[in-house]
Amino acid sequence: MTSAGTTDRMTRLLALVPYLTARPEGVEMAEAARDFGVPERQLRKDLELLWVCGLPGHGPGDLIDLSFEGDRVRVTFTAGMVRPLRLTTDEAVALVVALKTLLELPGLVEREAVSTALAKVSAAAGHAAEVTPVAVSVDAHEETLAIVRDALQRGRALHLHYYVPTRDERTERTVDPMQLLLVDGRWYLEAWCRRVEGVRLFRLDRVDDVAVLDEAAAPPPQAHSRDVENGIYQPEPGSPAVRLRLDRSARWVADYYPVDSATPVDDPPGGLAVTLRTADLAWARRLVASLGGSATVDEPAELAAQIASDARAALARYGIDTGPGAEGSG
């Protein structure tokens, strides 16, 4: 988990108990996940972690206790974690400025909700929120989000310049927008891509340029929205299997990506053998390369050969001759 992800999770954990305490009858897991802006899977992991948190002693009666009834959860013992988080002066000012900036965005759909939130934060912050008017520029990501929302609201097609990192390629395509998704803090546009004739997810921070076209968006009948409950990365049915052996330091791969299987192995010590599926072997090649010597490709053979060739080429740049017997490992 990245440092940013760790910070976000810690903030969420500190807010979860007061959130549940304010709902003594319990709350649906899906509703709580939406309120915190995370997938339901992540919320369940957070609740499982809360279950082993509490007061010193960490015995019965010291730990936070939760009750699950179907898909509803409620807190039955708070271990003293009942005070909601408070904004510092700097945080309050930053939030007020951000909300005021958001209100200036063209095509904002939730304008009333943002106005209400601004009024509540300003009232709670008091004098701290009385900031001198400043000129605030909107970054390209926010402009893209506003344009996409406008296209969805008006039912218009979009023309995108989009960066594909797995191929290190900038593409140009026309799409029929279907919906906006917020997953793990990132915005995605789900749309029918006319170029590939299929439904695709476009991460908005990888959109270099976007324009609303003067034609209606018309996804065909076979364009179905995907279920992102289990994460944004989901291999296509029938994608080839990639089998990796991971060192202890790379076991996180099995938690971050959906895998078909994960089996502990002794070679390497404390390692893990995983099978994952992807139709894009270039992506798998980049993944293994990014893991350095912490991953070995068992299958497919062509992927192992490509990575071995990459490794030999890299060593050759340093004047190191690996010889003919180099193995296919990252």
Residue pairs with C-beta under 8 A, 6 or more apart in sequence:
1 9
1 252
8 185
9 46
11 85
12 36
12 38
12 46
13 46
13 49
13 50
13 53
14 81
14 85
15 36
15 84
15 85
16 36
16 46
16 47
16 50
17 50
17 64
17 75
17 78
17 79
17 81
17 82
18 81
18 82
18 83
18 84
18 85
19 27
19 32
19 35
19 36
20 26
20 27
20 32
20 66
20 73
20 74
20 75
21 75
21 78
21 82
23 74
24 74
25 74
26 67
26 69
26 72
26 73
26 74
27 72
27 73
27 74
28 71
28 72
29 40
29 43
29 44
29 71
29 72
29 73
30 40
30 71
32 43
32 73
33 39
33 40
33 42
33 43
36 43
37 182
37 185
38 46
38 184
39 183
39 184
39 228
39 229
39 230
39 231
40 229
41 229
41 230
41 231
42 184
47 66
47 73
50 64
50 66
51 63
51 64
51 65
51 66
52 58
52 63
53 63
53 64
53 79
54 62
54 63
54 64
54 79
55 62
55 63
55 79
55 80
56 62
61 77
62 79
63 77
63 79
64 75
64 77
64 78
64 79
64 81
65 75
65 76
65 77
66 73
66 74
66 75
66 76
67 73
67 74
67 75
67 76
87 95
87 121
87 124
87 125
89 125
89 128
92 121
92 124
92 125
92 128
92 129
93 125
93 128
93 129
93 131
95 121
96 118
96 121
96 122
96 125
96 129
96 131
97 131
97 134
97 136
99 114
99 117
99 118
99 121
100 118
100 136
101 136
101 138
102 108
102 114
102 142
103 111
103 114
103 115
103 118
104 136
104 138
105 138
105 142
105 143
105 145
105 146
106 146
106 147
106 150
107 146
107 147
107 149
107 150
107 153
108 114
108 146
108 149
109 149
109 153
121 129
122 129
138 146
141 187
141 204
141 205
144 204
144 205
144 207
144 210
145 180
145 187
145 204
147 158
147 210
147 211
147 212
148 158
148 177
148 180
148 189
148 204
148 210
149 180
150 156
150 212
151 157
151 158
151 177
151 212
151 217
152 177
152 179
152 180
154 212
155 216
155 217
156 177
156 212
156 213
156 214
156 215
156 216
156 217
157 174
157 175
157 176
157 177
157 212
157 213
157 215
157 216
157 217
157 218
158 174
158 175
158 177
158 189
158 191
158 210
158 211
158 212
158 213
158 217
159 172
159 173
159 174
159 175
159 210
159 211
159 213
160 171
160 172
160 173
160 174
160 175
160 202
160 207
160 209
160 210
161 170
161 171
161 172
161 207
161 208
161 209
161 210
162 170
162 171
162 172
162 173
162 202
162 206
162 207
162 208
163 169
163 170
163 171
163 206
163 207
163 208
164 170
164 171
164 206
165 206
166 280
166 282
166 283
166 286
167 282
170 208
171 195
173 193
173 194
173 195
173 196
174 194
174 195
174 213
175 189
175 191
175 192
175 193
175 194
175 200
175 202
176 191
176 192
176 194
176 217
176 218
176 219
176 223
177 189
177 190
177 191
177 217
178 190
178 191
178 192
178 199
178 219
178 223
178 225
179 189
179 190
179 225
180 187
180 188
180 189
180 190
181 187
181 188
181 189
181 190
181 201
181 228
181 232
182 188
183 228
183 231
183 232
184 232
186 203
186 204
186 205
186 232
187 203
187 204
187 205
188 201
188 202
188 203
188 204
188 232
189 201
189 202
189 204
189 207
190 199
190 200
190 201
190 202
190 225
190 226
191 199
191 200
191 202
191 219
192 198
192 199
192 200
192 219
192 220
192 223
193 199
193 200
199 219
199 223
199 224
199 225
199 226
201 226
201 232
226 234
228 234
230 258
231 258
233 257
233 258
234 258
235 258
235 276
235 277
235 278
235 279
236 279
239 277
239 278
239 279
240 277
240 278
240 279
240 281
240 300
241 260
241 275
241 276
241 277
241 299
241 300
242 275
242 276
242 277
242 278
242 281
242 284
242 297
242 299
242 300
242 303
243 273
243 274
243 275
243 297
243 298
243 299
244 253
244 273
244 274
244 275
244 276
244 288
244 295
244 296
244 297
244 298
245 265
245 267
245 268
245 271
245 272
245 273
245 295
245 296
245 298
246 253
246 254
246 271
246 272
246 273
246 274
246 291
246 294
246 295
247 268
247 270
247 271
247 293
247 294
247 295
248 268
248 269
248 270
248 271
249 294
250 272
250 291
250 294
250 295
251 271
251 272
253 259
253 274
253 276
253 287
253 291
253 295
254 262
254 272
254 274
257 276
258 276
259 274
259 275
259 276
260 275
260 276
260 277
261 273
261 274
261 275
262 272
262 273
262 274
263 272
263 273
263 274
264 270
264 271
264 272
264 273
265 271
265 272
265 273
273 298
276 284
278 284
281 300
281 302
281 303
281 306
284 303
285 303
285 306
285 307
285 310
287 295
288 295
288 297
288 303
288 307
288 330
289 307
289 310
289 330
291 330
292 330
293 329
293 330
294 330
295 329
295 330
296 327
296 328
296 329
296 330
297 303
297 304
297 307
297 328
297 329
297 330
298 304
301 328
303 328
304 327
304 328
304 329
305 328
306 328
307 328
307 329
307 330
308 326
308 327
308 328
308 329
311 322
311 326
311 329
311 330
312 322
312 326
315 321
315 322
316 322
